């Protein structure tokens, strides 16, 4: 749809990110266990969603360059969201009590950093172009949804009930 348009590279990055997110959802649901056999499907989801967020960030960087965002403002937005991510990750994941999830603690930190990076980049874009506020809101909701889902995995609790994190994820 964007062939020849200035936004084609950004749109392609978002499309790739969404495709990888779909694969991550299928992996987490166990729908691809015959195609991608994994001992722990959560790790497969982390990898697929993480690659998707790299694609989202690449799309955001293309947009940031086109909008001529000041690098210092982009870095500041990313740093703020990295702090938000670590503040969420530490009590939920690092201090989590579920022994079977201990192997995922450090991969979850890297994944949290990717999600926070996406939230930071989209926030920087939204501060420059108000029409991108919904994009930034979606990235923030996705980060928060995964923190809610992490409570279930690492603390064996569900603060918003089982579907709460998926509702936030879908909204994002």
DSSP file (Angstrom, degrees, kcal/mol; ACC not computed):
  #  RESIDUE AA STRUCTURE BP1 BP2  ACC     N-H-->O    O-->H-N    N-H-->O    O-->H-N    TCO  KAPPA ALPHA  PHI   PSI    X-CA   Y-CA   Z-CA
    1    1 A X              0   0    0      0, 0.0     7,-0.1     0, 0.0    10,-0.0   0.000 360.0 360.0 360.0 -24.0    0.0    0.0    0.0
    2    2 A X    >   +     0   0    0      6,-0.1     3,-2.9     5,-0.1     6,-0.3   0.275 360.0 144.3-105.7  11.5    2.9    2.3    0.6
    3    3 A X  T 3  S+     0   0    0      1,-0.3     3,-0.1     5,-0.1     4,-0.0  -0.281  80.9   6.5 -53.9 126.0    5.0    1.4   -2.5
    4    4 A X  T 3  S+     0   0    0      1,-0.3    -1,-0.3     2,-0.1     2,-0.2   0.303 105.2 120.5  83.1 -10.1    6.6    4.6   -3.7
    5    5 A X  S X  S-     0   0    0     -3,-2.9     3,-1.7     1,-0.1    -1,-0.3  -0.526  75.2-118.2 -86.0 154.6    5.4    6.6   -0.7
    6    6 A X  T 3  S+     0   0    0      1,-0.3     3,-0.4    -2,-0.2     4,-0.3   0.787 113.6  54.9 -60.5 -26.1    7.9    8.2    1.7
    7    7 A X  T 3> S+     0   0    0      1,-0.2     4,-2.8     2,-0.1    -1,-0.3   0.321  74.9 106.5 -90.1   9.3    6.6    6.0    4.6
    8    8 A X  H <> S+     0   0    0     -3,-1.7     4,-2.2    -6,-0.3    -1,-0.2   0.876  79.4  46.5 -62.4 -40.1    7.3    2.7    2.8
    9    9 A X  H  > S+     0   0    0     -3,-0.4     4,-2.2    -4,-0.2    -1,-0.2   0.910 114.7  47.1 -68.9 -40.6   10.3    1.6    4.8
   10   10 A X  H  > S+     0   0    0     -4,-0.3     4,-2.1     2,-0.2    -2,-0.2   0.919 113.1  49.3 -64.7 -42.9    8.7    2.5    8.1
   11   11 A X  H  X S+     0   0    0     -4,-2.8     4,-2.5     1,-0.2    -2,-0.2   0.888 109.8  51.9 -63.6 -38.7    5.5    0.7    7.1
   12   12 A X  H  X S+     0   0    0     -4,-2.2     4,-2.6    -5,-0.2    -1,-0.2   0.911 108.5  51.0 -64.2 -41.9    7.5   -2.4    6.0
   13   13 A X  H  X S+     0   0    0     -4,-2.2     4,-2.4     1,-0.2    -2,-0.2   0.902 111.4  47.5 -62.0 -41.0    9.3   -2.4    9.4
   14   14 A X  H  X S+     0   0    0     -4,-2.1     4,-2.5     2,-0.2    -1,-0.2   0.905 111.3  51.2 -66.6 -40.7    6.0   -2.3   11.2
   15   15 A X  H  X S+     0   0    0     -4,-2.5     4,-2.3     2,-0.2    -2,-0.2   0.916 111.1  47.6 -62.8 -43.1    4.6   -5.1    9.0
   16   16 A X  H  X S+     0   0    0     -4,-2.6     4,-2.6     2,-0.2     5,-0.2   0.921 111.7  51.3 -62.9 -43.6    7.6   -7.3    9.7
   17   17 A X  H  X S+     0   0    0     -4,-2.4     4,-2.2     1,-0.2    -2,-0.2   0.905 110.6  48.0 -59.6 -42.5    7.2   -6.6   13.4
   18   18 A X  H  X S+     0   0    0     -4,-2.5     4,-2.1     2,-0.2    -1,-0.2   0.889 110.5  51.5 -67.2 -38.3    3.6   -7.5   13.3
   19   19 A X  H  X S+     0   0    0     -4,-2.3     4,-2.1     2,-0.2    -2,-0.2   0.927 111.8  46.5 -63.3 -44.3    4.3  -10.7   11.4
   20   20 A X  H  X S+     0   0    0     -4,-2.6     4,-2.5     1,-0.2    -2,-0.2   0.865 110.3  54.2 -66.4 -35.2    7.0  -11.7   14.0
   21   21 A X  H  X S+     0   0    0     -4,-2.2     4,-2.3    -5,-0.2    -1,-0.2   0.883 106.6  51.8 -63.2 -38.5    4.5  -10.8   16.8
   22   22 A X  H  X S+     0   0    0     -4,-2.1     4,-2.3     2,-0.2    -2,-0.2   0.922 109.6  48.8 -63.6 -44.2    2.0  -13.2   15.3
   23   23 A X  H  X S+     0   0    0     -4,-2.1     4,-2.7     1,-0.2    -2,-0.2   0.924 110.2  52.5 -60.5 -43.5    4.5  -16.0   15.2
   24   24 A X  H  X S+     0   0    0     -4,-2.5     4,-2.6     1,-0.2    -2,-0.2   0.898 108.9  49.3 -59.6 -41.1    5.4  -15.2   18.8
   25   25 A X  H  X S+     0   0    0     -4,-2.3     4,-1.9     2,-0.2    -1,-0.2   0.907 111.5  48.9 -63.5 -42.0    1.7  -15.5   19.8
   26   26 A X  H  X>S+     0   0    0     -4,-2.3     5,-2.1     2,-0.2     6,-0.7   0.892 111.6  49.7 -64.6 -40.0    1.4  -18.8   17.9
   27   27 A X  H ><5S+     0   0    0     -4,-2.7     3,-1.3     1,-0.2    -2,-0.2   0.945 111.5  48.1 -63.6 -48.0    4.6  -20.1   19.6
   28   28 A X  H 3<5S+     0   0    0     -4,-2.6    -1,-0.2     1,-0.3    -2,-0.2   0.845 110.1  52.6 -62.4 -33.1    3.3  -19.1   23.1
   29   29 A X  H 3<5S-     0   0    0     -4,-1.9    -1,-0.3    -5,-0.2    -2,-0.2   0.579 113.9-119.3 -78.7  -8.4   -0.1  -20.7   22.4
   30   30 A X  T X<5S+     0   0    0     -3,-1.3     3,-0.9    -4,-0.5    -3,-0.2   0.604  76.6 127.6  82.5  11.3    1.7  -24.0   21.4
   31   31 A X  T 3 <S+     0   0    0     -5,-2.1    -4,-0.2     1,-0.2     3,-0.2   0.627  74.4  42.8 -77.6 -13.7    0.3  -23.9   17.9
   32   32 A X  T >> S+     0   0    0     -6,-0.7     4,-3.9    -5,-0.1     3,-0.9   0.163  74.2 115.8-116.0  18.0    3.7  -24.3   16.3
   33   33 A X  T <4 S+     0   0    0     -3,-0.9    -1,-0.1     1,-0.3    -2,-0.1   0.775  79.2  50.3 -63.6 -25.3    5.2  -27.0   18.5
   34   34 A X  T 34 S+     0   0    0     -3,-0.2    -1,-0.3    -4,-0.2     3,-0.2   0.747 119.8  36.7 -80.0 -23.5    5.3  -29.5   15.6
   35   35 A X  T <4 S+     0   0    0     -3,-0.9     2,-0.5     1,-0.2    -2,-0.2   0.849 131.8  25.9 -92.8 -43.3    7.1  -26.9   13.4
   36   36 A X  S  < S-     0   0    0     -4,-3.9     2,-0.5     2,-0.1    -1,-0.2  -0.788  79.8-160.6-123.4  85.1    9.3  -25.2   16.0
   37   37 A X        +     0   0    0     -2,-0.5     2,-0.4    -3,-0.2    -4,-0.1  -0.547  18.4 174.0 -73.2 118.5    9.9  -27.7   18.9
   38   38 A X        -     0   0    0     -2,-0.5     3,-0.3     1,-0.1    -2,-0.1  -0.963  38.1-144.1-126.4 141.7   11.0  -25.8   22.0
   39   39 A X  S    S+     0   0    0     -2,-0.4     2,-0.5     1,-0.3    -1,-0.1   0.887 103.1  25.9 -66.3 -38.2   11.5  -27.0   25.5
   40   40 A X    >>  -     0   0    0      1,-0.1     4,-1.1    -3,-0.1     3,-1.0  -0.912  68.3-165.5-129.1 104.1   10.1  -23.8   26.7
   41   41 A X  H 3> S+     0   0    0     -2,-0.5     4,-2.2    -3,-0.3     5,-0.2   0.768  86.8  67.9 -61.7 -24.7    7.7  -22.0   24.4
   42   42 A X  H 3> S+     0   0    0      1,-0.2     4,-2.6     2,-0.2    -1,-0.3   0.903  98.1  51.8 -61.5 -39.5    8.0  -18.8   26.4
   43   43 A X  H <> S+     0   0    0     -3,-1.0     4,-2.4     1,-0.2    -1,-0.2   0.897 107.9  52.0 -64.0 -39.2   11.6  -18.4   25.2
   44   44 A X  H  X S+     0   0    0     -4,-1.1     4,-2.6     2,-0.2    -1,-0.2   0.894 110.2  49.1 -61.8 -39.9   10.4  -18.9   21.6
   45   45 A X  H  X S+     0   0    0     -4,-2.2     4,-3.1     2,-0.2     5,-0.4   0.912 109.2  52.0 -64.5 -42.8    7.9  -16.1   22.2
   46   46 A X  H  X S+     0   0    0     -4,-2.6     4,-2.3     1,-0.2    -2,-0.2   0.921 112.5  46.1 -59.2 -44.3   10.6  -13.8   23.7
   47   47 A X  H  X S+     0   0    0     -4,-2.4     4,-2.6     2,-0.2     5,-0.2   0.951 116.8  42.6 -64.9 -49.4   12.8  -14.4   20.7
   48   48 A X  H  X S+     0   0    0     -4,-2.6     4,-2.1     2,-0.2    -2,-0.2   0.940 118.5  43.3 -65.9 -47.7   10.0  -13.8   18.1
   49   49 A X  H  X S+     0   0    0     -4,-3.1     4,-2.2    -5,-0.2    -1,-0.2   0.894 113.4  54.1 -63.5 -38.4    8.5  -10.8   19.9
   50   50 A X  H  X S+     0   0    0     -4,-2.3     4,-1.7    -5,-0.4    -2,-0.2   0.920 108.4  47.6 -62.4 -44.5   12.0   -9.4   20.5
   51   51 A X  H  X S+     0   0    0     -4,-2.6     4,-1.9     1,-0.2    -1,-0.2   0.886 109.8  55.0 -62.4 -37.5   12.9   -9.6   16.8
   52   52 A X  H  X S+     0   0    0     -4,-2.1     4,-2.2     1,-0.2    -2,-0.2   0.892 106.1  50.6 -61.1 -39.6    9.5   -8.0   16.1
   53   53 A X  H  X S+     0   0    0     -4,-2.2     4,-2.6     2,-0.2    -1,-0.2   0.815 105.1  56.3 -71.4 -29.0   10.4   -5.1   18.3
   54   54 A X  H  X S+     0   0    0     -4,-1.7     4,-2.3     2,-0.2    -1,-0.2   0.908 108.6  48.3 -63.4 -40.2   13.8   -4.7   16.6
   55   55 A X  H  X S+     0   0    0     -4,-1.9     4,-2.2     2,-0.2    -2,-0.2   0.906 110.9  50.4 -65.5 -40.9   11.8   -4.3   13.3
   56   56 A X  H  X S+     0   0    0     -4,-2.2     4,-2.4     1,-0.2    -2,-0.2   0.925 110.8  49.2 -61.2 -43.6    9.5   -1.8   15.1
   57   57 A X  H  X S+     0   0    0     -4,-2.6     4,-2.5     2,-0.2    -2,-0.2   0.889 108.8  52.4 -65.3 -38.2   12.5    0.2   16.3
   58   58 A X  H  X S+     0   0    0     -4,-2.3     4,-2.0     2,-0.2    -1,-0.2   0.920 110.2  49.2 -61.6 -42.1   14.0    0.1   12.8
   59   59 A X  H  X S+     0   0    0     -4,-2.2     4,-2.2     1,-0.2    -2,-0.2   0.907 110.9  50.0 -62.1 -41.6   10.8    1.6   11.4
   60   60 A X  H  X S+     0   0    0     -4,-2.4     4,-3.0     1,-0.2    -2,-0.2   0.878 108.0  52.9 -65.7 -37.7   10.8    4.2   14.1
   61   61 A X  H  X S+     0   0    0     -4,-2.5     4,-2.2     2,-0.2    -1,-0.2   0.883 108.0  51.2 -66.0 -37.1   14.4    5.2   13.3
   62   62 A X  H  X S+     0   0    0     -4,-2.0     4,-2.2     2,-0.2    -2,-0.2   0.938 113.6  44.9 -61.4 -46.5   13.4    5.6    9.7
   63   63 A X  H  X S+     0   0    0     -4,-2.2     4,-2.5     1,-0.2    -2,-0.2   0.897 110.9  53.6 -64.6 -40.3   10.5    7.9   10.7
   64   64 A X  H  X>S+     0   0    0     -4,-3.0     5,-2.4     1,-0.2     4,-0.5   0.894 109.2  48.8 -62.4 -39.5   12.7    9.8   13.2
   65   65 A X  H ><5S+     0   0    0     -4,-2.2     3,-0.8     2,-0.2    -1,-0.2   0.926 111.8  48.5 -65.7 -44.0   15.2   10.5   10.4
   66   66 A X  H 3<5S+     0   0    0     -4,-2.2    -2,-0.2     1,-0.2    -1,-0.2   0.877 114.5  45.8 -63.1 -37.2   12.4   11.7    8.1
   67   67 A X  H 3<5S-     0   0    0     -4,-2.5    -1,-0.2    -5,-0.2    -2,-0.2   0.506 108.9-128.8 -83.9  -3.8   11.0   13.9   10.8
   68   68 A X  T <<5 -     0   0    0     -3,-0.8    -3,-0.2    -4,-0.5    -4,-0.1   0.902  36.1-172.9  56.7  46.4   14.5   15.2   11.6
   69   69 A X      < -     0   0    0     -5,-2.4     2,-0.4    -6,-0.1    -1,-0.2  -0.403  30.5-107.6 -67.0 145.2   14.2   14.4   15.3
   70   70 A X    >>  -     0   0    0      1,-0.1     4,-1.7    -2,-0.1     3,-0.9  -0.631  22.7-136.7 -74.6 125.7   17.0   15.6   17.5
   71   71 A X  H 3> S+     0   0    0     -2,-0.4     4,-2.8     1,-0.3     5,-0.2   0.843 101.3  59.3 -53.5 -37.4   19.1   12.6   18.6
   72   72 A X  H 3> S+     0   0    0      1,-0.2     4,-2.2     2,-0.2    -1,-0.3   0.885 106.0  48.0 -62.2 -37.8   19.4   13.9   22.2
   73   73 A X  H <> S+     0   0    0     -3,-0.9     4,-2.2     2,-0.2    -1,-0.2   0.870 111.7  50.0 -70.3 -36.1   15.6   14.0   22.6
   74   74 A X  H  X S+     0   0    0     -4,-1.7     4,-2.3     2,-0.2    -2,-0.2   0.939 112.1  47.2 -65.4 -47.2   15.3   10.4   21.2
   75   75 A X  H  X S+     0   0    0     -4,-2.8     4,-2.6     1,-0.2    -2,-0.2   0.902 111.1  52.3 -61.8 -41.7   18.0    9.2   23.6
   76   76 A X  H  X S+     0   0    0     -4,-2.2     4,-2.3    -5,-0.2    -1,-0.2   0.921 110.0  48.1 -61.6 -44.0   16.3   10.9   26.5
   77   77 A X  H  X S+     0   0    0     -4,-2.2     4,-2.0     1,-0.2    -1,-0.2   0.905 112.4  49.1 -63.9 -41.1   12.9    9.3   25.7
   78   78 A X  H  X S+     0   0    0     -4,-2.3     4,-2.2     1,-0.2    -2,-0.2   0.920 110.2  50.8 -64.5 -42.9   14.6    5.9   25.4
   79   79 A X  H  X S+     0   0    0     -4,-2.6     4,-2.1     2,-0.2    -2,-0.2   0.904 108.3  52.2 -62.4 -41.6   16.4    6.3   28.7
   80   80 A X  H  X S+     0   0    0     -4,-2.3     4,-2.0     1,-0.2    -1,-0.2   0.936 112.5  44.9 -59.5 -45.8   13.2    7.3   30.5
   81   81 A X  H  X S+     0   0    0     -4,-2.0     4,-2.6     1,-0.2    -1,-0.2   0.817 108.0  57.8 -71.0 -29.0   11.4    4.2   29.2
   82   82 A X  H  X S+     0   0    0     -4,-2.2     4,-2.6     2,-0.2     5,-0.2   0.907 106.9  49.2 -64.1 -39.9   14.4    2.0   30.1
   83   83 A X  H  X S+     0   0    0     -4,-2.1     4,-2.6     2,-0.2    -2,-0.2   0.928 110.4  50.3 -63.0 -44.6   14.1    3.1   33.7
   84   84 A X  H  X S+     0   0    0     -4,-2.0     4,-1.6     1,-0.2    -2,-0.2   0.923 111.3  49.9 -58.3 -44.1   10.4    2.3   33.6
   85   85 A X  H  X S+     0   0    0     -4,-2.6     4,-3.1     2,-0.2    -2,-0.2   0.928 112.7  44.3 -61.8 -47.0   11.2   -1.1   32.2
   86   86 A X  H  X S+     0   0    0     -4,-2.6     4,-2.7     1,-0.2     5,-0.2   0.881 109.9  56.1 -67.0 -37.9   13.8   -1.9   34.8
   87   87 A X  H  X S+     0   0    0     -4,-2.6     4,-0.7    -5,-0.2    -1,-0.2   0.841 115.6  39.2 -63.4 -32.0   11.5   -0.6   37.6
   88   88 A X  H  X S+     0   0    0     -4,-1.6     4,-1.4    -5,-0.2     5,-0.3   0.891 116.4  49.8 -80.0 -42.8    8.9   -3.1   36.4
   89   89 A X  H  X>S+     0   0    0     -4,-3.1     4,-2.9    -5,-0.2     5,-1.5   0.902 102.6  60.6 -64.0 -43.9   11.3   -6.0   35.7
   90   90 A X  I  <>S+     0   0    0     -4,-2.7     5,-2.1     1,-0.2     6,-0.2   0.931 112.7  31.4 -58.1 -56.0   13.1   -5.9   39.0
   91   91 A X  I  <5S+     0   0    0     -4,-0.7    -1,-0.2    -5,-0.2    -2,-0.2   0.844 127.8  40.7 -73.7 -29.1   10.3   -6.6   41.4
   92   92 A X  I  <5S+     0   0    0     -4,-1.4    -2,-0.2    -5,-0.1    -3,-0.2   0.941 132.5  13.9 -82.9 -48.7    8.2   -8.8   39.1
   93   93 A X  I ><5S+     0   0    0     -4,-2.9     3,-1.5    -5,-0.3    -3,-0.2   0.931 127.6  43.8 -95.8 -58.5   10.9  -10.9   37.3
   94   94 A X  I 3 <S+     0   0    0     -5,-1.5    -3,-0.2     1,-0.3    -4,-0.2   0.899 123.6  37.7 -60.5 -42.7   14.2  -10.6   39.2
   95   95 A X  T 3 <S+     0   0    0     -5,-2.1    -1,-0.3    -6,-0.3    -2,-0.1   0.291  90.9 131.6 -91.3  10.8   12.6  -11.0   42.6
   96   96 A X    <   -     0   0    0     -3,-1.5    59,-0.2    -6,-0.2    -3,-0.1  -0.212  49.8-149.3 -62.4 155.2   10.0  -13.5   41.3
   97   97 A X        +     0   0    0     57,-1.1     2,-0.8     4,-0.0    58,-0.2   0.439  59.8 109.9-110.1  -1.5    9.6  -16.7   43.3
   98   98 A X    >   -     0   0    0     56,-1.9     3,-1.4     1,-0.2     4,-0.3  -0.679  51.1-161.3 -82.4 110.7    8.6  -19.3   40.7
   99   99 A X  G >  S+     0   0    0     -2,-0.8     3,-1.6     1,-0.3     4,-0.3   0.843  85.0  61.8 -62.0 -37.3   11.6  -21.6   40.5
  100  100 A X  G 3  S+     0   0    0      1,-0.3    -1,-0.3     2,-0.1     3,-0.2   0.671 103.9  51.2 -66.6 -14.9   10.7  -23.0   37.1
  101  101 A X  G X  S+     0   0    0     -3,-1.4     3,-2.0     1,-0.2     4,-0.3   0.425  77.8 100.5 -99.7  -0.2   10.9  -19.5   35.5
  102  102 A X  G X  S+     0   0    0     -3,-1.6     3,-1.5     1,-0.3     4,-0.4   0.829  74.8  61.4 -57.6 -34.2   14.4  -18.7   36.9
  103  103 A X  G 3  S+     0   0    0     -4,-0.3     4,-0.4     1,-0.3    -1,-0.3   0.689 102.4  53.9 -66.6 -16.2   16.1  -19.5   33.5
  104  104 A X  G <> S+     0   0    0     -3,-2.0     4,-2.4     1,-0.1    -1,-0.3   0.458  79.7  95.1 -96.5  -1.9   14.1  -16.8   31.9
  105  105 A X  H <> S+     0   0    0     -3,-1.5     4,-1.1    -4,-0.3    -1,-0.1   0.935  91.2  36.5 -58.0 -51.7   15.1  -13.9   34.3
  106  106 A X  H  > S+     0   0    0     -4,-0.4     4,-1.9     2,-0.2     3,-0.3   0.898 116.3  51.4 -75.4 -40.2   18.0  -12.5   32.2
  107  107 A X  H  > S+     0   0    0     -4,-0.4     4,-2.4     1,-0.2    -1,-0.2   0.886 107.9  56.0 -58.9 -34.4   16.4  -13.1   28.8
  108  108 A X  H  X S+     0   0    0     -4,-2.4     4,-2.5     2,-0.2    -1,-0.2   0.835 103.2  54.2 -66.3 -31.4   13.4  -11.3   30.2
  109  109 A X  H  X S+     0   0    0     -4,-1.1     4,-2.3    -3,-0.3    -1,-0.2   0.939 109.9  46.1 -66.9 -45.5   15.6   -8.3   31.0
  110  110 A X  H  X S+     0   0    0     -4,-1.9     4,-1.9     2,-0.2    -2,-0.2   0.910 113.9  49.1 -60.6 -42.0   16.8   -8.1   27.4
  111  111 A X  H  X S+     0   0    0     -4,-2.4     4,-2.4     2,-0.2    -1,-0.2   0.902 109.5  51.6 -64.3 -42.1   13.3   -8.4   26.2
  112  112 A X  H  X S+     0   0    0     -4,-2.5     4,-2.8     1,-0.2     5,-0.2   0.895 107.6  53.4 -61.4 -40.2   12.1   -5.7   28.6
  113  113 A X  H  X S+     0   0    0     -4,-2.3     4,-2.2     2,-0.2    -1,-0.2   0.893 108.7  49.7 -63.2 -39.1   14.9   -3.4   27.3
  114  114 A X  H  X S+     0   0    0     -4,-1.9     4,-2.2     2,-0.2    -2,-0.2   0.940 112.6  46.2 -64.0 -46.3   13.6   -4.0   23.7
  115  115 A X  H  X S+     0   0    0     -4,-2.4     4,-2.3     1,-0.2    -2,-0.2   0.910 114.0  48.3 -63.0 -41.5   10.0   -3.2   24.6
  116  116 A X  H  X S+     0   0    0     -4,-2.8     4,-2.5     2,-0.2    -1,-0.2   0.857 108.8  54.6 -67.5 -34.6   11.1   -0.1   26.5
  117  117 A X  H  X S+     0   0    0     -4,-2.2     4,-2.7    -5,-0.2    -2,-0.2   0.905 108.8  48.0 -63.5 -41.4   13.3    0.9   23.6
  118  118 A X  H  X S+     0   0    0     -4,-2.2     4,-2.6     2,-0.2     5,-0.3   0.925 112.0  49.3 -64.1 -44.2   10.2    0.7   21.3
  119  119 A X  H  X S+     0   0    0     -4,-2.3     4,-2.0    20,-0.2    -2,-0.2   0.889 112.3  49.4 -61.8 -38.8    8.2    2.7   23.8
  120  120 A X  H  X S+     0   0    0     -4,-2.5     4,-2.3     2,-0.2    -2,-0.2   0.934 112.1  46.1 -66.2 -46.7   10.9    5.3   24.0
  121  121 A X  H  X S+     0   0    0     -4,-2.7     4,-2.2     1,-0.2    -2,-0.2   0.926 114.6  47.1 -62.7 -44.6   11.3    5.7   20.2
  122  122 A X  H  X S+     0   0    0     -4,-2.6     4,-2.5     1,-0.2    14,-0.3   0.861 110.6  53.2 -67.6 -33.3    7.6    5.9   19.7
  123  123 A X  H  X S+     0   0    0     -4,-2.0     4,-2.2    -5,-0.3    -1,-0.2   0.916 107.9  50.4 -65.3 -42.1    7.3    8.4   22.5
  124  124 A X  H  X S+     0   0    0     -4,-2.3     4,-1.1     1,-0.2    -2,-0.2   0.910 111.8  48.4 -61.0 -41.6    9.9   10.6   20.9
  125  125 A X  H  X S+     0   0    0     -4,-2.2     4,-3.0     1,-0.2     3,-0.4   0.920 111.1  50.1 -63.4 -43.1    8.1   10.4   17.6
  126  126 A X  H  < S+     0   0    0     -4,-2.5    -2,-0.2     6,-0.3    -1,-0.2   0.836 105.7  55.8 -66.9 -32.8    4.8   11.3   19.3
  127  127 A X  H  < S+     0   0    0     -4,-2.2    -1,-0.2     1,-0.2     3,-0.2   0.794 115.9  39.0 -67.9 -26.3    6.3   14.3   21.1
  128  128 A X  H  < S+     0   0    0     -4,-1.1     2,-0.5    -3,-0.4    -2,-0.2   0.847 129.0  27.4 -88.7 -39.3    7.4   15.6   17.7
  129  129 A X    ><  -     0   0    0     -4,-3.0     3,-2.7    -5,-0.1    -1,-0.3  -0.917  65.8-158.4-130.6 104.0    4.2   14.6   15.7
  130  130 A X  G >  S+     0   0    0     -2,-0.5     3,-1.8     1,-0.3     4,-0.2   0.734  88.6  72.4 -55.2 -25.1    1.0   14.4   17.6
  131  131 A X  G 3  S+     0   0    0      1,-0.3     3,-0.3     2,-0.1    -1,-0.3   0.662  92.0  59.4 -65.8 -13.4   -0.5   12.2   15.0
  132  132 A X  G <> S+     0   0    0     -3,-2.7     4,-1.9    -7,-0.2    -6,-0.3   0.248  70.8 103.7 -99.0  11.9    1.8    9.4   16.3
  133  133 A X  H <> S+     0   0    0     -3,-1.8     4,-2.7     1,-0.2     5,-0.2   0.890  78.6  54.6 -59.8 -39.6    0.4    9.5   19.9
  134  134 A X  H  > S+     0   0    0     -3,-0.3     4,-2.2    -4,-0.2    -1,-0.2   0.859 105.5  53.0 -65.3 -33.8   -1.6    6.3   19.2
  135  135 A X  H  > S+     0   0    0     -3,-0.2     4,-2.1     2,-0.2    -1,-0.2   0.929 111.1  46.0 -63.8 -45.4    1.6    4.5   18.1
  136  136 A X  H  X S+     0   0    0     -4,-1.9     4,-2.3   -14,-0.3    -2,-0.2   0.895 111.4  52.0 -65.0 -40.7    3.3    5.5   21.4
  137  137 A X  H  X S+     0   0    0     -4,-2.7     4,-2.7     1,-0.2    -1,-0.2   0.908 108.5  51.6 -62.4 -41.5    0.3    4.5   23.4
  138  138 A X  H  X S+     0   0    0     -4,-2.2     4,-2.1     2,-0.2    -2,-0.2   0.912 109.9  48.5 -61.3 -43.4    0.3    1.1   21.7
  139  139 A X  H  X S+     0   0    0     -4,-2.1     4,-2.0     2,-0.2   -20,-0.2   0.906 112.5  48.5 -64.8 -41.1    4.0    0.5   22.5
  140  140 A X  H  X S+     0   0    0     -4,-2.3     4,-2.5     1,-0.2    -2,-0.2   0.918 110.8  50.7 -64.7 -43.2    3.5    1.5   26.1
  141  141 A X  H  X S+     0   0    0     -4,-2.7     4,-2.7     1,-0.2    -1,-0.2   0.880 108.2  53.0 -62.5 -37.3    0.5   -0.8   26.5
  142  142 A X  H  X S+     0   0    0     -4,-2.1     4,-2.0     2,-0.2    -1,-0.2   0.920 109.6  48.1 -65.6 -42.3    2.5   -3.7   25.0
  143  143 A X  H  X S+     0   0    0     -4,-2.0     4,-1.7     1,-0.2    -2,-0.2   0.947 114.9  45.3 -60.5 -48.3    5.3   -3.1   27.6
  144  144 A X  H  X S+     0   0    0     -4,-2.5     4,-2.2     1,-0.2    -2,-0.2   0.868 109.6  55.7 -65.9 -35.5    2.7   -3.0   30.4
  145  145 A X  H  X S+     0   0    0     -4,-2.7     4,-2.6     1,-0.2    -1,-0.2   0.910 107.8  48.7 -63.2 -40.6    0.9   -6.0   29.1
  146  146 A X  H  X S+     0   0    0     -4,-2.0     4,-2.0     2,-0.2    -1,-0.2   0.839 108.8  52.8 -70.8 -30.5    4.0   -8.1   29.2
  147  147 A X  H  X S+     0   0    0     -4,-1.7     4,-1.3     2,-0.2    -1,-0.2   0.897 110.2  48.7 -66.9 -38.7    4.8   -6.9   32.8
  148  148 A X  H  X S+     0   0    0     -4,-2.2     4,-1.0     1,-0.2     3,-0.4   0.927 112.5  47.6 -64.7 -43.9    1.3   -8.1   33.7
  149  149 A X  H  X S+     0   0    0     -4,-2.6     4,-1.7     1,-0.2     3,-0.2   0.848 106.7  58.4 -65.1 -32.9    1.9  -11.4   32.0
  150  150 A X  H  X S+     0   0    0     -4,-2.0     4,-3.4     1,-0.2     5,-0.5   0.819  96.0  62.8 -65.9 -31.0    5.2  -11.7   33.8
  151  151 A X  H  X S+     0   0    0     -4,-1.3     4,-1.8    -3,-0.4     6,-1.2   0.918 106.1  45.7 -59.3 -41.8    3.5  -11.4   37.1
  152  152 A X  H  X S+     0   0    0     -4,-1.0     4,-0.8     4,-0.2    -2,-0.2   0.918 118.6  41.6 -65.8 -43.5    1.7  -14.7   36.3
  153  153 A X  H  < S+     0   0    0     -4,-1.7    -2,-0.2     1,-0.2    -1,-0.2   0.908 127.6  27.5 -72.8 -43.7    4.9  -16.4   35.0
  154  154 A X  H  < S+     0   0    0     -4,-3.4   -56,-1.9    -5,-0.1   -57,-1.1   0.635 134.9  27.7 -99.2 -15.9    7.4  -15.2   37.7
  155  155 A X  H  < S-     0   0    0     -4,-1.8    -3,-0.2    -5,-0.5    -2,-0.1   0.395  94.5-126.8-124.4  -1.2    5.1  -14.7   40.7
  156  156 A X  S  < S+     0   0    0     -4,-0.8     2,-0.3    -5,-0.3    -4,-0.2   0.889  73.3 112.0  53.0  44.5    2.3  -17.2   40.0
  157  157 A X        -     0   0    0     -6,-1.2     2,-0.4     4,-0.0    -1,-0.2  -0.931  58.4-147.7-139.0 161.1   -0.3  -14.4   40.4
  158  158 A X    >   -     0   0    0     -2,-0.3     3,-1.2     1,-0.1     4,-0.1  -0.813  11.2-177.8-134.3  93.2   -2.7  -12.6   38.1
  159  159 A X  T 3  S+     0   0    0     -2,-0.4    -1,-0.1   -11,-0.3     3,-0.1   0.799  91.3  28.3 -64.3 -28.4   -3.3   -9.0   39.1
  160  160 A X  T 3  S-     0   0    0      1,-0.4     4,-0.3   -12,-0.1    -1,-0.3   0.135 122.5 -99.2-115.0  18.7   -5.8   -8.4   36.3
  161  161 A X    X>  -     0   0    0     -3,-1.2     3,-1.2     1,-0.2     4,-0.6  -0.016  54.6 -62.5  78.7 165.0   -7.0  -12.0   36.0
  162  162 A X  T 34 S+     0   0    0      1,-0.3     4,-0.5     2,-0.1     3,-0.4   0.882 136.6  42.3 -55.2 -45.3   -5.8  -14.4   33.3
  163  163 A X  T 3> S+     0   0    0      1,-0.2     4,-2.3     2,-0.1    -1,-0.3   0.592  90.4  91.2 -81.7  -5.6   -7.0  -12.4   30.3
  164  164 A X  H <> S+     0   0    0     -3,-1.2     4,-2.0    -4,-0.3    -1,-0.2   0.896  88.5  44.0 -56.5 -46.7   -5.9   -9.0   31.7
  165  165 A X  H  X S+     0   0    0     -4,-0.6     4,-2.4    -3,-0.4    -1,-0.2   0.869 113.2  52.0 -66.5 -36.0   -2.5   -9.0   30.1
  166  166 A X  H  > S+     0   0    0     -4,-0.5     4,-2.7     2,-0.2    -2,-0.2   0.847 107.0  53.2 -70.6 -32.4   -3.8  -10.3   26.8
  167  167 A X  H  X S+     0   0    0     -4,-2.3     4,-2.3     2,-0.2    -2,-0.2   0.931 111.7  45.2 -65.4 -45.1   -6.4   -7.5   26.7
  168  168 A X  H  X S+     0   0    0     -4,-2.0     4,-2.3     2,-0.2    -2,-0.2   0.904 113.7  50.7 -62.2 -41.1   -3.7   -4.9   27.2
  169  169 A X  H  < S+     0   0    0     -4,-2.4    -2,-0.2     2,-0.2    -1,-0.2   0.937 111.3  47.1 -61.9 -48.2   -1.5   -6.6   24.6
  170  170 A X  H  < S+     0   0    0     -4,-2.7    -1,-0.2     1,-0.2    -2,-0.2   0.888 111.6  50.6 -62.0 -40.3   -4.4   -6.6   22.1
  171  171 A X  H  <        0   0    0     -4,-2.3    -1,-0.2     1,-0.3    -2,-0.2   0.889 360.0 360.0 -64.5 -38.8   -5.2   -3.0   22.7
  172  172 A X     <        0   0    0     -4,-2.3    -1,-0.3    -5,-0.2    -2,-0.2   0.501 360.0 360.0 -66.0 360.0   -1.5   -2.2   22.2
